[in-house]
Amino acid sequence: MLHRSPTVVPASDFNPQADAEALKAAMKGLGTDEDTIVAILAKRSNKQRIEIIEAYKSMYGKDLIKHLKGELGGDFERAVIALMTPAEDYFATEIKEAIEGIGTEEGALVEILAGSTNEDINHLREAYQRLYEESLEEAIASDTDGDFKSILIALAQGNRDENEFVDEDKARIDAERLYQAGEGKLGTDESEFIRVLCSSSYAHLGAVQRHYWDLTGGNSLKDAVKSEFTGNTEKAMLAILGCSRNQARYFASRLHNAMEGMGTRDRNLIRIIVSRSEVDMGQIKSEFQAKYGKTLEEAIEEETSGDFKRLLLALL
């Protein structure tokens, strides 16, 4: 089984009442003690932060989230609120924003759905319905089309095979089917690609890619996707293949892209660091340094500032 290395784990000496009291003191009077807010929230798990919210309301009769929003601002506020939101609700709001913001943020949709477990996706579906009185599938269908829509809807079912055992014969058969559906024929059978990529385990997809390479004498399935598909469909399939080969490297690339070029895509930066800190941020940091020749901490030092920077670094 794949060993995970989170950078945020539940605090062993956790006392939600003490944390609630410390946070209230940090926001009392003129000014805000941001250092205390960072020190507490970055070293608690998501479930523990929810307990702090509950303790705060029980002790003071006030909503901690509203209090934080009133005291903080900018990207620091956005990152703090992300930390304080139940994971499934946070992903639901991110998908809502990706769909309904100015232009659909297709990369975020794929990242959330391809990077989540079946359990995560099923919780996300329930949260989306509860928060927006609309199914996740309806929301996706209303704002996407074609093969890209089919990929997202397939991923949103949360039915990917998660068995880590690989049947090499089945992987070889799927490699042959994909060849026949793409490079081996005139035109492309998109449905066969969608079936294999969206329902197979990532372990199976890794084996399919090896067999595809052997079958074609050195052509990669990645290159086949690039030659057979375009636009968002191509990007979604490449993201799935990337996750199957090395999920931590995929997220390292997403983080690099969020900080590359003019400006920083802070929403993507916040989402990946907040969500992966309790999963595999240790591996992501290693992959980032191996691929880009600098540490993730160095990149964040260069691209962010102030309390926002201190919070992100504390989560690493």
JOKA-V635774 format. One record per helix or strand of 2 or more residues. SS is the DSSP state (helix for helix, strand for strand). FROM is the first residue (numbers start at 1). LEN is the number of residues. If there is no record, write none. Layout:
{{SS FROM LEN} {SS FROM LEN}}
This chain:
{{helix 16 11} {helix 34 8} {helix 46 15} {helix 64 8} {helix 74 11} {helix 87 14} {helix 106 9} {helix 118 15} {helix 136 8} {helix 146 10} {helix 168 14} {helix 190 10} {helix 202 14} {helix 221 8} {helix 231 29} {helix 266 11} {helix 281 12} {helix 296 8} {helix 306 10}}
